[in-house]
Amino acid sequence: MGGLEERDRRLPAGGSGDGAVSTGLKFRNLTASPDDPVEAWPFEGIVAGVERGTLPDWRRLADAIRADPWGPVAQQVLEAIRLSHPFGTAELMEGVMASARQMAIDSERDEVASEVKRLVSRSGLSRQEFADRIGTSRSRLSTYMSGSVMPSAALMVRMRRVAGRSASGSALPRADARG
């Protein structure tokens, strides 16, 4: 595990947005308070937190990033880093961002794999029959079920249709289902 990932892993997960953290961070010329949830901080507050904050402030930013890795706080932190590139903090926040996004991607991949498994099971068809009905091979279907390959959105729609038709007993002839 790299140094940044190790540092990120050691940041305790807290309640992002709880507003209960007391910090030495001060905002200048802003109506928001550093004690407000970070999701309510304006961009200037995010910049101040990244540049002049301390560990409790960075933990709160990290929690918000983990909760929504592509959300507004994450985007604003990235922009703040690009603008000022604060020594040490930039690397820390970039590591938090990369880790949070990878965890989200892995979770989404697992969720899709679980749905594919559920659809195959719900269809009542064998894996080979299901693969034939969606227009792919059994080995490719296995890669979808394991999560090693992500099916396209169109293929997910096709899988749902096949599972629904097979489960309801209104299966179409094989040539029609391959469309």
Secondary structure, 3 states (H helix, E strand, C coil): CCHHHHHHHHCCCCCCCCCCCCCCCCCCCCCCCCCCCHHHCCHHHHHHHHHHCCHHHHHHHHHHHHHCCCCHHHHHHHHHHHHHCCCCHHHHHHHHHHHHHHHHHHHHHHHHHHHHHHHHHHHCCCHHHHHHHHCCCHHHHHHHHHCCCCCCHHHHHHHHHHHHHHHHCCCCCHHHHHC
